[in-house]
Amino acid sequence: MSETKPIDAKRTLAAIVFTDIVDYSARMQKNEDQTLQLAKRDMAAIDEICRQCEGRVLKNTGDGLLMYFESATQAVACAMRAQAHFVSVAKKVPAEEQLQHRIGIHLGDVFVSDDDVMGDGVNVAARLQAEAPPGGICVSQTVYDVVKNRLGVKVTYLGPRELKNIREAVPVYQILLDAAGFGEKPIRADNRAGWKWILAGALGAVVLAGGIVATWLATRESPSSASPSASNRSSTTQPHRRLPGLRSSREQPDEQRQAVEEARRRYLPGGDFQGFVDWLEKQNMGQAPLAEQYRQAVRLKKLAMIRLQSTRRDEPIDIEFRTPRGPRRAQIWADEDGGFRLRSQDGPERTLRRIPPRMMLEVYQAVAVSPEQRRTVGFLLSEYRRLGPE
C-alpha cells in the first residue's frame, strides 16, 4: 500500500479483499522451492476466480493478494469460491502440497489507481484478514449488511475487535463455509489469545437479566384482569399479576412458574437450548428476555461446536472444570471418528462420544470472545446452578 496518493487515483466506494498464506515464513524456511511453487499455484487460482467474479488483482504481496471489487457481493463470492477451491485441492494432494489461506473483506471509501489502492478501507481489510482463522473468511459490518440476504451466506458474529492502527473497534463476522456447503468440516480456527479472555461481569449481567424479565412480565395482565369486574376495580386494589421471570418466582402464578421450571429441568440438563426456546415460543413467551437469553445460548453452542470440530491433538481447547477434589485442568479436541478426546492433568486420556453439558460450559467459556458471548456464559452458569448438583 502506498504512503502517498497516486496522481491518477480516484476516490470510490469499493470492496477490498486481502488474502494471506498461513505459516508462510515457516514453510519457506523448511522448503523454499516447494513453498514458492505452491504459492504461485494458489495465487494463479485466486487470480482466475477474481476475474470470474469481475474483480481485479492490484498487488501480489508474496504470500497473498490485494484485490478490488466494485461490489461486496462479488468480493464475498470470490472469497467463498477460492476457499472452496482449496478444500477441493486438499482432497486430491498430500498434506505437504496443501496451503491454507486467510481472507479479509471490507467495504469502504478508498483511493484506487491502476495498480494500487489505499485508505482506511484498505487497512481495515488487511486487519480483518489477520483475524480470520486458517481456511476462513472474516468480513466487516458493512460487508455483512450487503450480503447477509444473498449468496446463502451463514456467519458467526465475533464481536467488535480492536484492530491495529484502527481508531474504533470494528464489528467482525466470520463466514461459515461449511454452512454454505463448502468442505466436509468447519474451518480450523487458530488458538489466538482472544479465545482465552477471562469471563467478566457475568454475575451482574445475570442479575440484570432477571430484573429485565421480571419487568417485562409485569406488564402482562392475567386472564382474570380482562374480565368486566376486574376492569372496574382501582389499580391500587387490583395490581397486574406478574408472570414468570428469573428472579420473581414468588410473584408469578404458581401454574406458570411450575411449567417454566419443569421445562427448564427438561431441556437444560441435556443442553437442549433450542428446545427450551421452542417451548417458550409455544407458551407465547417468545419475546421475553428469557427466550432471547436462550437464543444467545443456541448461537454460542453452535460457535463452540464449530470450534471443537476444528481442533486436533496438537491444537486442543484448554478447559478447567470442577471435581469433588477441586479444579482440574484438561485439554479437549475432536478425533477422526466424530467423537472427542479428553486429556486431564492427572488422569489418562479418554474418549468422549459426547461432551456432558456442564463440561460444555467450560468450552463455552473458552470460546467466548465478545462481551455478549461472555454474558451468555454467565447466564448459563446461573441456570445450571438453579438445577443443583449434577
N, C-alpha and C positions, 0 to 999 in steps of 0.2 A: 504494500500500500504506500502510495506516495505521500510525502510530507506536505507538499505544496500542490495547489490545484492546477492541473494542466490548462493551458490556454484554451484548448478546444473542448474542455469539459462542460457538460450541461447538467443542470440540476433537475432531478426527476424522482418520482416515487418508483422504487424498484424492489424486487425480492433478491436478496443476496444470499448465496449458498457457499459455505466453506466445507471442504472435506479434508480429512486427515487420516493417515495410516497409523494404526495403533502400534506402539512399540517399534517405531521405525528405526530409531537410533540404535536400539539394542540389536535389532535384526541386521542392521548394516555392519555392526561390529562383528557379529557372528558369521555372516556370509554376505559380503558386499555385492558381489556379482549377481548372486541369485536374487537378492532383495531389489536391486535396481531393475532387473529383468521383470520381476513380478510387479513392481510399481509401474513400470511402463505398460505392462499388460492391462492393469486395472485402470490406469489413467485413460488409456485409449477407450476402454469400455464406457467409462463415465462420460468422456467427451462425446461419444456417439449417442448415448442416451440423452445427454444435454441437448444436442442438436435436434433429436427427435421430438423433444419437448419444447422446441422453439427458444432455447436458451443460448447463451454464449459464454464460452470459457474465456476469461480475461487474463488469467495468470496461472502458471504451474509453479507451486511453491516447493517442489521437490518431493514432498510427501503428501501433497494434497492439491486441490484445485480451488480457484476462486471463480464462481460463476455468477452470471447476471441474467435475471428474468424480468420481463415486464409484468408477469402475473405470478402471484403467490401460489395459485393453484398449479401452474405449470412447474414451479420450483419444487413443490412438495411431491408432485407426480414423478419428477425426475429423481428425487432422493429416494422415494419408495421403490422405483424400478431399479435403481442402482443397487440398493441393499438386497432386493430380491434376486438380482443377477448374481451377487456374491454368495448368497445362500445356495443358489443352484451350482455355482462353481465349486463350492466347498464339498458338495456331494460327489464330485467327479474326480477330484485331485487329492493327493495325500496331504496330510496336515502341514508339512513343511513348505507346500506350494500354495498355501492359503494366506491371504491377508485380510485383516478386519479394518473397517473404516468407520470413523465418526463423522456425522454430518450436522451442521447447524444452519438454520434458516431464519432470516429476519426481513421484514418488510418495512422500509422506511425511506426517508429523504436521503439521497446520495448525489455526489457529483460523478458522472460517468463519462469516460472518453473511449477511444477505440480500443485501448489496451489496459485500462486501469479503472478503478472505482475507489472512492474514498468518502469519508464522512462517518458520523456516529453510527449510521445504519450498518456500515461495514464492520466497525468494531464490535457491535453487538452480535452480529452473525459469527464472527470469529470466536467470541467468548461462549456463545451457545454451542458451537462445535466442541469446545473443550468440556462442556457439561454433559455431552451425550455419552452413553456407555458404548463400549466396543460393539460394532454392528448396529448402532442405533441412530436415531434422528431426534434432535431437540429443536423446537421452534418457539418463537416469541408469541406473546398475546396477540399482536397484530396479525401474524400469520394464522394463528388458530382461529381467530374471528372470521377470517375469509374462507377457510377450508373446512370448518367443522361440519358443515352440512353437505360437503362434496367429497368425492373420491372414496367414500366409505371409510374415512379416517376414524380410528379409535385412539384415544390418548389417555395418558395419566398425568395429572397435574402435579408437578414437582414443587410448586410454591414459588414465591418470589426469591430470586437468587441475587446476592451481591456479586456482581461481575467486575473483574479487574478493570480499573480506569473508566468505569461507567458510573455516573453520578448517582442514579436512582436504581433501586432494586428492580429487576426485570422478571415478570411472571414467566415461568418456563413450563412448557408442555413436552412430554416425550411421546412420540408416535409409537403405538404398539403394532409392530409389523405382523406379529403372529395373529392378532385380531383381524388384520386386513387380509389374511390368507397367505402371507409370505413366511415361509420357513416352517419347520415342524415344531420348533420350540421357541419360546420368547427369547429375545436378545439377551446376551450376557451383560450384566451390569458390573462395573468395576467397584472396588472397595475403597472409594474415597472417604475421607473423614466425615463427609456430610451424612453418611449412613449411621454415624455413631453419636449424633448430637444427643445431649442429655435431656430427658423429659423435664420441662419446666412449666410451672404454673398449672399443672393438671388438676390438682385438687380444687383450686379456686375456680377453674372452669367448670368442674362438675357441680359445685355449689351454685354457680351462676346458672348453669343449665337447669338445675332443679327449680330455681326461682322463676325462670322464664316459663317452664312447663306449667308451674302452678298458676302463674299469672294468666297464661293463655287459657288454661282450662277453667279458670274462674269466670271467664267471660261467657261461657256456655251455660244455658239455662237447662235445668232438669225438666223432664216432660211435665211434671206437675205444675211448674210455674207458668205454663202456657194456658192453663185452664182459666175460665172466666173468673172463678172465685179467687184464684191466686193473683190474677192481674189487677183485681180491685184492692188488694192489700198494699199497705205502705211498704216501701223498700226497707224501712227501719225494722219492720216486724217480719218481713219475708225476704231475706237476702238470697242472692243467687247461690245455688249449691255448687260446690267445686267438684270437678271430675278428676280422674287420676292424674297425678304428677309424680315427679321423682321424690319430692320431699313433703307432700301434703296428704299423706295417706289417711290421716285422721279426719280430714275434711271432705273426703270424697265418698260417694256412695259405696256401701260395702260390696254390692254385687259387681260393680265396675272395678273396684280396687282388686277384688279377688280374681276377676277374669284377667286383668292385666298381669297380675303376679303369676297366675298359673301359666299364662302364655310365655312370660319371661322364663319361667323354670322349664318350660317345654322346649323352647328354642335355643336358649343361651348355652346350656351345658354342651351341646353339640356344635356350637359355633355357627348356628344357622341364623345369621343376622338378617338375611333376605327373607327368610320365613317369618320372622317377627315383624318386619316391615309390612309384608303382605297381610299379616293378621291385623295389624293396626289399621291398615287401609280399609279392610273389610268392616272394621268397627267404626268407620268414619273418623278416624284419628290420624289420617294420612298427612295432614298439615301440621300436626303437633310437633313441637321441638323434639320430643322423644323419638318420633319417627325419623326426623331429619338426622338426629344423632346416629341412629342405626343405619341410615343410608350412608353416612360418612364411614361407618364401620364396614359396610359392604365394600366401599371403594378401597379402604385401607387393606382389607383382606385380599382383594384382587391384586393390589400392588405387592403385598407380601408374597403371594404365591408366584407372581412373575419373578420377583427377586429370588425366591427359593429355587425355582426351577432353572434359574440361570447360574446357580452355584456349582462348585465341584470341590473335590477333596482339597486342592491347594488354594481354593478361593471360597472358604466357608463363611457362614454368618456366625459371629461371636455372640453368644447369649449368656445370661446369668439367671438362674431360676432358684427358687427357694425349696428346700427339703427339710424334713424334721431335724436334720443335723446341721442346718444352716445353708447359706447361699452356696451354690455350686456353679462354676463356670463351665461352659461347654461350647462346642462348635457343631454346626449342623449344615448339611449340604445334600443336594439331590444325587441319587445314584442312577445308574443306567437302566434300572428295572422299573422306574416310575415311583420308587419309594424314596426314603431319606435315610441318611446315616447320621448318627449322633455320637460324638466323642466327648466324654466328660473328663474333667481334670483328674479324677481319682477313680475312674471306672473303665471297664472295657468298651470298646467301640461296639455299637449295636445298630440293628436295622429297625426302622420305623415304617410300617406300611402307611400310617397316617400320624400326624402330629397332634397330640392332645390339645384341645382348645386353650387350656390355661398355659401350656407351654408356648402356644402360638402368640400369647400376649407378649412374650419376650421377643419374638420375631417381629411383631408389630412395632415394638419399641425400637428395635434395631434398624428398621427401615423407615421409620417416621422422620421426615425431613422438614416439612412445613409446620408452622405453628398449629394449623388446623389439624394436621395428622397427629401431632403430639397431644393436642387436646382430646382427640378421639381415643388415643391410648389411655389417657387418664379416665375418661368416661367409662371405657370397658373395664378398667381395673375396679372402679367403684361398683359396676354392675355385677362382676363376679364376686365381689365381697358380699353383696346382698344375698348371694346364694349360699354363703357359708363355706366350710371346708369341702374340698373335692371328695 
